Amino acid sequence: GAGRFGSWLENNIDWAISRDRYWGTPLPVWVNDADPTELEVIGSYAELAAKIGTPLPADFDPHKPHIDQYTWPAPSGTGTMRRVPEVIDTWFDSGSMPFAQWGYPHQAGSAEKVARYFPADFIAEGVDQTRGWFYSLLAIATGLGDALPNNGERGTGKGERTSTAAPYRAVVVNDLVLDANGQKMSKSRGNTVNPRGVMEKHGADAVRLFLMASSQVWVPRRFDEAVIRETAGRFLVTLRNVYSGIFAQYANFGWEPSARDPRVGERPVLDRWVLSRLAAVEAEVDAALLRFDATAASRALMEFVTEDVANWYVRLSRSRFYEVDGDDNRAAFATLHEVLVVTTRLLAPFAPFISDWMHHELTGRSVHLADFRRTASGTTDAALLARDASLEAAMSAARTLATLGRSARETAGIKVRQPLASMTCVTPGIAAEWHAMIAPLVAAELNLKQVTFAD
């Protein structure tokens, strides 16, 4: 009700609902050919049949020009009632969609369906629909008022009444896709991009992911193919490499999920950490999508896969995947399997094709038929859903120390391949009991013989 749409409503003008077209929903107005001031508006097939005095044929076609053959004597006694030549603006059809899709109110059972599904939880369309679909939906719903379930004015409980007529509870309005220089794409400028060619070159998943992750959909977006490769393309390659190059390649030597896999509480700290991060990202992505913020959701998931899974967990656990029989090996495979399955489900709205392929490979089922989020009743180990905030903070400290240590080596001109005797660290806010976990990780990352902590 504010901004662009609010301005349109403030300056609202009458909707010229008729159009001079050959095809479309006929304007159901019949006018006396002898007296144009005498007119009748027909509201149903039954009413039309009553006017012409005979049942409508089985092959009745209500469209123009077939409807124009139905005439009847004018009630005034002079002249004949004939349908006007116009059709109804097609936006009337689109604006009637929320209830017309169920055949309401004519079809049996339609009232129950409209009562269940109206108003819509969410719709999406382009910014150019401010005066089109967005307006026609609202205008028709407002005009019908209490004729539609869950619509019209309602009491507030304080003796007041408020208008709640709205055919949708939330709407996401996507803005325009511009060229790489920020110009609106136009044939006259010669700066248009063939979407089919782009999808054939980069894949539909990469294009979708780029458009959603690069910026909010409700702001204009510059389209640059090079950025697709650098962002969405690189991420999808990373995800596929984690699956094909690590998990699938070594799991083929004999690992599959079973009761032999150690429970989460018995797995190494690195496994427990990445599963805790997985639970955090799962909640974050779900919450963002409930706010209709696809950009925040996709970015959180991409950062998790790239930084947490590929650049930290898989890199530090690589040697654990070379065997499949030991408890440590089985813990690593079970952990990465869980991470990949949940990741494909979270990724499915953004990249539906690669996520479905990977989920089929991992579980044998389509990702689009799976639950989006895990539940306690759907898992055999409730610890898979738990978060350990202190463990996440300690691991974050270890990663920060690794980054700072590499920076210190670069400043001193001492490469990582040269071992150093010791490193003294400070970890503000991290309990001392986590130092035993942090020390070996930092020592391995920076090629150190000893890591000590100062208070």
N, C-alpha and C positions, 0 to 999 in steps of 0.2 A: 503493500500500500504506500510505499515511499519511493523516492527517486524517479526513475524513468516511468514506471507504471503509475505511481501516484500522480505525476504530472499529466499523464494521459487521462486518468479518471477525473482530475480536477477540471480539465477542459473538454470533458466528454461531449460528444455530439451524437445525434440520432444515428442509429445503425441502419444504413440503407440495405435492407435484407434481401431485396430482389436483385436478380442479375439477368441480363439478356444473353442467355446461353442456350444451346440446343439440348445439352445433356445436363442432368442434375435432378435433385429433388424438386418436383413441380411445386410452384407456389399454389397452395390449395384454396385459391380464391376464385369464385365464379361471379361474373358480373352480367347484369341484364344488358343484352345487346341493344335494347330499345331505351334503357334508362340507366346510364352508368352510375347513378347514385344508389342503385339497388344492388347489393352484393351479399354473398353468403360465403362463409369460411367453413370448410368441411374438415372435421377432426378425426375421422376414422373410416375404414372400409365399410363398416356397417352403416354409417351415416350416408355414405355415398350411394350404397345400394338402396337405402330407403328413398333417397332423392330421385333416383332413376326408376324406381318402382320394380326392380327385378334383381335377383341375386347376381353378384359378380361372377364372371366365368371362371372356370378352374385355372385357365392359363392367363388370368388377369395380370397385366403389366402396368404398374402405376407410373411408369416414367413417360416423359414426353417423347414422341408425339402421341403414344397410345392413349394416354389419359384424356387427351383433348376431344376424343369422340363422345365422351359422356356429357350429355346436356339434359336439361329438363325445363318445363315451362316455368316462367317467372312467377313467384307467389303473388305478385300484384295483378296477374292476369294478362299482362301485356309484355310480349317479348320472350326471349329464351335466355336461360342462364348458361353462359359459356365461360370456360376457364380462361384466365388471363394468360398471355404468352410467356410470362417470365418464369424462371426457376428460382429456387432459394440459394443464397450465397452458400458456397460449400463450407464456409467456416461455421455455418449453423449445424451441418452434419458433424463436423469435428467437435464443436462445442457441446453437442448432445451425447458424445461418446460415453461419458461416465454411466449413464443409465440406458442409452440406446443399445449398447453392446449386449445387454441382457434381454432386449426386447421389451423393456418396461414401458408402459404398464400392461401391454397386451398379452404377452406370452405367459403361460402358466408357470408359476414358480419364480417369475422374474422379480416380484416384490421382495421375496426373501433374499435373493442374491444382491439386490441393490442395498437392502438394509444391512447386509453383511459387509459389502465392499465399498460403499459410498460414505464419505468422500475418500478419494484415493490418498494413500499415505505419501506418495511421491510421484512427481512427473518431471520430465526434463525436455527442454527444447532450446532452440537458439534465441539469441537476443532480439532477432528480427520478428519474433512472435508476440512482442508486447501488444501490438494492436490487432493481432490475429488470434491465435489459439488461446493464449492466456486470457485475453479479454472475452472471447466468445464463451469459453468455459464459465467464467465468472458471471457474465451477463445472463446466460441462460439459467444457471443455478439460482441466481438472485431472483429472476423473474418467476421461476417455478415455486420458490419458497417452500412452504410446507407440503407441496405436492410430492416432494422427494423425501425419503426417509433421512433422518439425521441432518436435516437442512432447515433453513429458515430461522426465525427468532426463538430464543430460549430464555427462560427465567434464570436470574442469577442467584435466586435464593434470598434476595434482599428487597423484594418487591420491584425490582427493575427488570427490564428485558434488553437483551443484547442481540445484535445480528450476528449469526454464525454461518450465514450462507457462504460456502466456499467449497468448490468441487475438489480441492486438493489441500493437504495439510502442509506439504513442503514442495518447493520447486527449485531445481538447479538450472540456471540459465547459462548456457555456454556462449562465450563470445566468439569472435571471428578468428580464423587461422590466417595470419598474414604471411607475406613472403619473408625471406631472410633479412631484408632491409626494413621491415616494419610497414611495408605498403600493402594495402588491401589488394588481394589477388583479383585480376581483371583480364579478360581476353584482350581488351584494347591495349593494355599495357604489355601483354605478352609475358606476364609473370605467374601464370597459373601453373599448378603442379598436378599431374595425372595421378590420382590416388592409387589406381590399380598398378601402375608402374612402380610406385614407391613400395607397395606391399609385396609385389613380386621380388623386389630387390632386397628388402629388409625383413619381410615377414610381417603379418598383421599384428602379431603379439608385440613386436618391437615398436610399431607405430602407435598402437594403443597405449602402451606403457609410457612412451615418450610424451604423448599429448597429456596424459594425466599426471605424470610425475614431475614434469618440467615446470609447470605453473598451475595455479588454480584455474579450473575450466571457465570460470566466470570473468576472466580478464583476457584481453587479446593475446594471442600466442604467435610468436615468430616461428616459422617453419624452416628448419635448416637440416638437410639430410645428414650433414656431417655430425650434428649433435645427436641424431638418432644412434649412430654407430658408437659415439663416445659415451652415451649414457645407457639407454635401454639395451642397445645391442651388446655392449660390454657386460652388463649385468646378466643377461640371458646366457651369454657364453660362460660366464663364471659359474652360474647355477648348473648348467649342463656339465661342465667339467667336474664339479664336485660330485655329481651323480655318476656320470659315465667314467671319469678318470680315476675316481677314488672308490666310491661305494660299489657300483655295479662290477667294476673290473675285478675287485678282490673278493666280493661276496660270492661271485661265481665259483670260488674254490670250495664252497660248502657251507656258507652261513645262510640261515633263514631264521625268522623269528621263532622262538620256542621257549619252553619253561626253563631251559638251561641258561638263558640270559640272566645275568645278575640283576636284582632289583635295584631301583634307582639309588636307594640309601647305601647300597654296597658298592657302587661304582666310584671310580676315581673322581677327584675334585673337579677336573676339567669337564667331565661328562655332566656332573651335577650343575656346574655353572652354565653350560650352554643350554641345558634343559630349563633352568631358571630363566635365562634370557628369552628362550622360546615362549615360555608362559607369559612373560612380560610383553613381548611383541604381539602375541596372539590377542591379548586384551587391548593393547594400544590400537591395533589395526581395526578390531571390531568396534571400539569406541569411536574411532575416526569415521568409519563408514556409517555408523548410526547418526553422526552429525553431517552426513553427506559430504565429507571432506576426503575425496579420493586421493588428493595430492599428498596430504599428511600420511594417509594409510600406506600408499605405495612407496613413499620415501622411507618410512620406518622399516618396511619389509626389505627393501633393497639394501639399506644400510646394514641391517642384521645379517643378510646372506653374505654380503661382500666383506664387511669388517669382522663381525663376530664369528661367522661360520668358516668362510674361506681363508681369510687372512690370519685368523688366530686359532680356532679350534682344530680345523683340518690340518693346518700347517704344523701345529705342535703334536698332533696325534697321528701323523702320517705313518710312522713305523708300526703303530698298533694294528693297522689294517693289513699288514703283510702276512699274518697268520689268522686262522679262523677258529682254533680249538680252545685256546686259553680263555680264562674268565675275563682277563683284561681285553683281549681281542673281541670277545663276544659283547662286552660292555660297550666298546667303541662302535661296533656295527649296529647294535640295538639303539644306541643314542643317535647316531647319524641317520638311521632309518626313521626314527621318530621325528627328527628335525626336518627331514626332506618331505615326509608325508604331510605334516602340518603346514610346512611352507607352501607346498603345491595347493593346498586348500585355501590358504590366505591369498595366494597369487591368482587363483582362478578368475575372480572378477576382472582382473587387469590383463592377464595373458592366458586366455582360456584354452589355447591349443597346446602349448608346451606343458602347461600344468596338467592337462588331461592325459597327455602321453606319459608323463613321468609318474603320475598317480596310478595309471594302469600298470606300468612296469613295477611299481612298488607294492601295490595291493591287489591288482587284478580287477579293480572296479573304476568306474568313471568318477572323476573328482566332482563333477557337477551333480552327482547323486549322493555325495557324502555330506555329513554335517559340517557346517562351516567352522564351528568351534567344538572343542572336546568338552565332555561332561564327566563328572565323577562316575556316573552310572555306565559310561561307555568305555571305561578303561579298567584294566585289571590292577593297575598300580597308581593309587591316588597321588603318589609323590611326583608323577609326571606333570601334574597340574600346579604343583606348589612352587612358590617363589622363595628364594633365600636372599634377602636384601643385603645382608652382611657379606655373603659370598660374592655377590655381584659387585659390591663396593670394593672388596679386597682384590678381585680380579681386575677391576678398572684401575686400581692403584698399580698393580703389576704391569699393566699395559702402558700406563703413563710413565712409569720408571723405565721401561724398555725404550720408549720414545726419547725421554730425556737422556738416557745413557747413550743412545746412538748419536744424538745431537752433540753430546760432550765429546764423543770419539771424533766426530767430524771436525769439531772446533780444534781439537788437539792434533788432528791429522793422523790418528791411529786407527787403522781399519779393524773391522770386527774379527778378521781371521787371526789377528795377533792377540793372544791371551793376556789378560791383565790379572794382577794378584787379587785385588779386592775393590769393592765399591760400597760406599756408605750411603744409606738411603734414609729419607724421612717420609713417613706415611701418615699425614695428619688425619685424624678421625678413624683410623683403622686399628682395631684391637690387636694387641701383641700376639694373640694366639694364631693370627693369620700369617705371621711372618714366616713360619715354617713352610707354608704353601707358596708364598710369594718368592722366597729366596731362590729355589731351584729354577723356577720359570725365568726369572730375570737373569740368573747366572747363565742359563743355556742360551738365552737370546743375545746376550752381550759378550759371551765367551769369557766368563769370569771364574776365578777359582774360589772366591768367597764373596758373599753378600752379607753385610752387617747393617743393623738398623740403629739409628740414633733417635733419642726422644727429644 
